[in-house]
Amino acid sequence: MEIERKWLTQGWPQGQPDRVIEMEQGYISVSPTVRIRSHRETGKADRYVLCFKSKGGLVRQEIETDIDKALFDQLRDFIGKSLVKKVQRRYNLPGGLVLEANQVDPGQPTGFFYAEVEFASEADALAWQPVQGLAGYLQNEVTDQPGESMGAYWLRTRGE
């Protein structure tokens, strides 16, 4: 189960990130979501993931499984479109939470920034308020707004 809130943002939050990950992702299907993603992080082995997600907003079913590079490359070729590039900066928050700030398709006219925080329960997600210094950064919440998913972005920029 994935429980997360999402905000559209302007740039990066203040402060130094705890981790920086470069990603590429593509969609085999957007409804339901069937996605591939590569993760590159300095000092760690590259990771390749096949992910399935149900419809939803705040709470949805998510199944992820690691795949090898060869299968990732086959699925990328099967998709036949340029993958979405993302840079993700992760910031540790109080209570063991993590702010994931993302820059999507850097340098492209369609590029944008967004941030997410994942929670252990729906009650925790609904009760959470941004820590001091993040309230201004996290002011445009789009968690339950149609058209604000990465799958919707894929359709707008890459087509079906």
Salt bridges, closest charged atoms under 4 A:
GLU2 OE2 - LYS53 NZ 3.31
GLU2 OE1 - ARG60 NE 3.01
GLU24 OE1 - ARG40 NH1 3.84
GLU24 OE2 - LYS85 NZ 2.55
GLU41 OE1 - ARG19 NH2 2.79
ASP46 OD2 - ARG40 NE 3.67
GLU62 OE2 - LYS53 NZ 3.42
GLU64 OE2 - ARG35 NH2 3.77
GLU64 OE1 - ARG47 NH2 3.91
ASP66 OD1 - ARG47 NE 2.72
ASP73 OD2 - LYS69 NZ 2.83
ASP73 OD1 - ARG76 NH1 2.99
ASP77 OD1 - ARG76 NH2 3.34
GLU100 OE2 - ARG90 NE 3.78
ASP105 OD2 - ARG158 NH1 2.82
GLU141 OE1 - ARG5 NH2 2.81
